[in-house]
Amino acid sequence: MKAGFSIFKSTSFSLLLIVLVCATVLVWAWQRTPLLTAFLPPNSLLQLSPEDKDNQPVLTVGRNGTAETSTGLVEAEVKHDQKMELKTDVQFMEFAPPPERSENTSSTTGKEQYNENVNDQGCNYAKGKWVLDNSRPLYSGFHCNKWLSHMWACRLMQRKDFAYEKLRWQPKNCQMEEFEVSKFLERMRDKTLAFVGDSLGRQQFQSLMCMITGGKESHDVIDVGKEYGLVMPHGGTRPNGWAYRFSSTNTTVLYYWSTCLCDLEPINTTNPETDYAMHLDRPPGFLRQFLHKLDVLVLNTGHHWNRGKLKANRWVMYVGGMPNTNRRLAMIGDAKNFTIHSIVNWVNSQLPKHPHLKAFYRSISPRHFVNGDWNTGGSCDNTTPMSIGKEVLQDESSDYSAGNAVKGTGVKLLDITALSQLRDEGHISHYSTKAAKGVHDCLHWCLPGVPDTWNEILFAHISATSVINS
């Protein structure tokens, strides 16, 4: 009995010792590894105002990717569920090309530079609320004919309500410097600002041109598109972009059309019907050629990443100079995310070589189709401002892919997704001048309108971080 008791006592002591060791290891691992919080129940990524201070509906995004309000459902641009979001970091550890290293790395790069860029302004401009401002709009939608496409000038259409022009974005707990033409031109003296992206990037470009000129033509503004190869191609209907210079301060503002932010080249140059290699890991040739001439760069992509667009444009995915064979990258969402990471990493690798360059990636502009898509009866008939809500209180971007891509880089995030999500009444809707009867445009915005705010936030970033130094 005494021997049995000793064995039992010894076994109990061993078990107790094992439990103590395991508990110690778990506590140590918890302190050392914040990523263990990933095993906790995830919160919704897009969470706008958590309280209904002014009887405004509260907007959140559920796990199925739809935005849900207290009054119903509206479409959100968050298409992946939480499971896919948690997988993203793992995917790009495997797929995304690592940032290039310059031999001259005297300037701050990588995560240190990113943290420095975030902390130097002390304000999250994406967090705040929409307020009425009768001094709006910043320019006339009737008169900005030189820069504003008629298909986006809702004042020239049959629309009768223009309350959407009277809203101003007000960041929470901080002041956003008011946009002033003279201040903008002076801070951009002898500098070039470039928008590179899709039609939403073009809208932001046209908005800024109207904001700077007040919608008026001037002899001070010179077309310098030829300097950047932005000329009408043979047989084309429009150039690949536009560039204008304000001669008083030698300030250049340009836009280059690149819907996918990757390099496109014909596979067979002798065949006019050839497919095009869509190099997911290679930046557009325009950027490789002209990056050294740019001082502020704003990138965007997103809405052209669908099977229909790829098929219509005859784009074939390439990686490493060869047709893609990776089955996971063959998925449109993964290919888009891979490309966003690739372009951000490439730009980040160029920052030490071009210390004057300040780069931004603009988060996705939300669509507001309900009851279908653009070609299946989807619509956006609301004309009442702030009917979804008016306040954004979340700290992180609703565009997970964009927010994740810029982390650890010197590329800043121009975060406009959540604040634009509240503005479903600001789209062109069924007033489009080109769409077929019954087709709504719930993707592009009326101008003046929401993209003006994107440029105000861009100007605030430029001002707050003092990115333009002589």
Helices and strands as residue ranges (DSSP letters): H 2-32, G 34-39, E 60-61, E 66-69, E 72-75, H 82-95, H 110-119, E 128-132, G 150-152, G 154-156, G 163-166, E 167-171, H 181-187, E 192-197, H 199-213, E 221-223, G 225-228, E 241-246, E 251-257, E 263-266, E 276-279, H 285-290, G 291-293, E 296-299, H 307-313, E 315-319, E 322-323, H 332-350, E 358-362, E 391-392, H 400-406, E 412-414, H 417-421, G 424-426, E 427-429, E 441-445, H 450-464
